[in-house]
Amino acid sequence: MLGTIGIFLGFAVLLFCVWKKYNLILAALLSSAVIGLTNGFSLAETWNTYLVQGIASFGAPYFWMLVLGALFAKLMEDSGATRSLGLWIANRCGERYSLLGYMVVTGLLTIGGVNGFVIIFVLLPLAKVLFRRGNVPWYIFPAVTYAAMVPGCAFFPGGIQTNNIAPTNYLGTTLTAAPVIGIIGTVLYLAMIAVYVHFAVKKARKNPDAPEYYALDADTVDLSAGKLPPAWMAILPLAVALVCINLIKLSIVYGLAIASVVCLILFWKYYDNVKKTLNDGVLSGVNPVIMVCMVVGIAKVVAATPAFAGFQTWLLNLPLNGLFKVFAVTNCVAFMTGSGTAAISTTLELFGKDFLAMGYSPEVIHRIVAMSSEGFDSMPWNNFIVLVLTMAGLSYSKSYKHVFICSVVLTMLATLLVVAGVTIFV
């Protein structure tokens, strides 16, 4: 009983630390210590054996993927290529469809593997102007950004995001696993998003004097500042990455490396300081690896405890059948970790063999776990949500309810509809 209480208490410590914005390394040390000590492990055994094993299990296969992905994104950002592509699409959408233009740009960059944190930094100035042009309330910005990113992260087959990459390491699948399921899920999700956003914006426009309706500095943003590469050139590195990884079937590491070299060749004259761009790009990829490794490390500590055997049995014995159980277990882990990537790695590390034993193909498990990871990960303590609201100058009271509907409710509903369809027809 003490061990079980310790596991829940350990996750409570993790949630508290994340909510209060403590460093995740410190949070992982405290959380794992609580779990280990209440389950009879020494502190040395907890940290030097189980925590380290978990860190290595994620860090070893994903380190270079994430570092090179961040480098590629930085090369696109500093050259002005991302901004050029965004402006090109936005200008063709006009004021009436400015919101659609923003979402298209965000979705393309997500599918192309640009990290979500980078997308926010790069597209925030563009969003401020487009939302003002289209009379779209600014407090909906975090929700529509999430909505535009969700398909490329986990639903749409072939996307170069960690949520779609992580299952390949555990299941031996490819990034295009279960393409029909992924495309159907994408269509369902975007259809529901279109309906919700339409009515949310329509309702919000009735009260243009509401707090946070406009971004305060939207009129001061100069999107054309600096020399930008043409839009056709900006899309080439993204296309190279997608073709190398999904069509030629090169290793993701090689595909990102080649795309980064293409960026350097095409945009060399657009960089102000190539050395700084390279240094910043590599360093920006290290921190996400460490953060996810910490959460996976905690999961390894939990998996080693005697108490977890009973908890694992409880999860697996939930009164749900097949893929509904996969959906429920993944979302439970996503809620505890506040990270879709950590949820996938933790879930497949602990339950992957049990899922495969249900008789479904690894490709189907891959897609359902990836889609399910985009549900309860979007809790208020999610570090991406904190970043977006902070950068946009928005409050939880005005913005989070829209995030919750777009990124939790509708994501889970689309996934459940897909799960129901697969259960009936497959």
C-alpha positions, 0 to 999 in steps of 0.5 A, a space after each residue: 500500500 505504501 508503495 502505491 501511495 508513493 507512486 501517486 505521491 511522486 507524480 503529484 510532486 512532478 505535477 506540482 513542480 511543473 505547475 510552479 515552473 521548477 526545472 524538470 531535472 530537479 522535479 525528476 530527482 524529487 519525484 523519483 526519490 519519493 517513488 523509490 524511497 517509498 518502494 524500498 529502494 535506496 536513493 543511490 539505486 533510484 537515481 544511479 540505476 533506474 532513473 539513469 536507465 530510463 534517461 538512456 532508453 530515450 536519449 540514446 535513440 533520439 538525441 541526434 534526431 532532436 538535435 538535428 531537427 532543432 538545427 534544421 529549424 534554426 537554419 530555416 528561421 534565421 535565414 528568413 525562409 520560414 517568415 517568407 513562406 508564411 507571408 507568401 501564403 498569408 498574402 494569398 489568403 487575404 483578410 477574409 481568410 487570414 486565419 486559415 492562412 496562418 493555420 496552413 503555414 503552421 500545419 506545413 511547418 509542423 509536418 515538415 519537422 519544425 519544432 513547435 517552440 520554434 514555430 511560435 517564435 517565428 510565426 508570432 509576429 505574423 500571427 499578430 498582424 493576420 489576426 488584426 487584419 482578419 478581426 480574429 480575437 487574439 485570445 484564440 491564438 493559442 487554441 488555433 495554433 494547437 489545432 493547426 499543429 495537432 495533425 502534423 504532430 501525431 495524426 497525419 502520416 509521414 510528419 517529422 515530429 517526435 510524437 510520430 517518430 517515438 513509436 518507431 523505436 518501440 514498434 519497428 514501424 515507419 513514419 507513414 504507419 497506418 496512413 488511412 487511419 491517420 488521414 481519416 483522423 486528420 479530416 475528422 479533427 480538422 472538420 470539428 476544428 473548423 466548426 468550433 473556430 467559426 462559431 467561437 470567432 463569430 461569437 467573440 466578434 460581438 464583443 470587440 472591447 473584451 480584454 485581450 481581444 487585440 494583440 497590443 503591439 500588432 501595429 508595430 510588427 514589420 514582417 518585411 524587415 530584412 532580406 528574405 529568400 523567395 517563397 519557392 526557395 523557402 519550401 525546398 528544404 522542407 520538401 527535401 526532408 520529407 522526401 528523404 525520410 518518407 520516400 527514399 526511406 533514409 534514416 531520419 537523422 540523415 534526412 534532417 542532416 541533408 535538409 540542413 545542408 540544403 539550407 546552408 547552400 540555398 540561404 548562405 547569403 541570408 544569414 547574418 552570423 552562420 556560426 551563431 545560427 549553428 551554435 544556437 540551433 544545436 543547443 536548442 535541441 539539447 534541452 528538449 531531449 533532457 526534459 523528455 529523458 527526465 520524464 521517461 526516467 521517472 517512468 523507469 523508476 516506477 516500472 521497477 517498483 513492486 507496487 507498479 506490477 499491481 498498477 500495471 495490471 489495473 490499467 490493463 484490466 480496465 473494462 475496455 476492449 482493444 484499442 479503447 484500452 490503448 487510448 485510455 492508458 496513453 491518455 492517463 500517462 499523458 495527463 500525468 506527464 503533461 507531455 505527448 512525447 513522454 506519454 508515448 515513450 512511457 506508454 510503449 516502454 511499459 505497455 507496448 508488448 501488452 498492446 501488441 499481444 491484443 492482435 493489432 498490427 504495430 502500424 495500427 498501435 503506432 497511429 493510435 498511441 500517437 493520436 492518443 498522446 495529443 489528448 490529455 497532454 495539453 494540461 495547464 502545466 504543459 510547458 508549451 502552453 505556458 510558453 505560448 500564453 506568456 509570449 502572446 501576453 494572454 491569461 489562462 482565464 481568457 485563452 485556456 478554455 479554447 485550448 482545452 476544447 481544441 487540443 483536448 476535447 476535439 482531439 480525443 473525440 476524433 481519436 475515439 471515432 477512429 478507434 471505434 471505426 478500426 474496432 468495427 471494420 478491422 
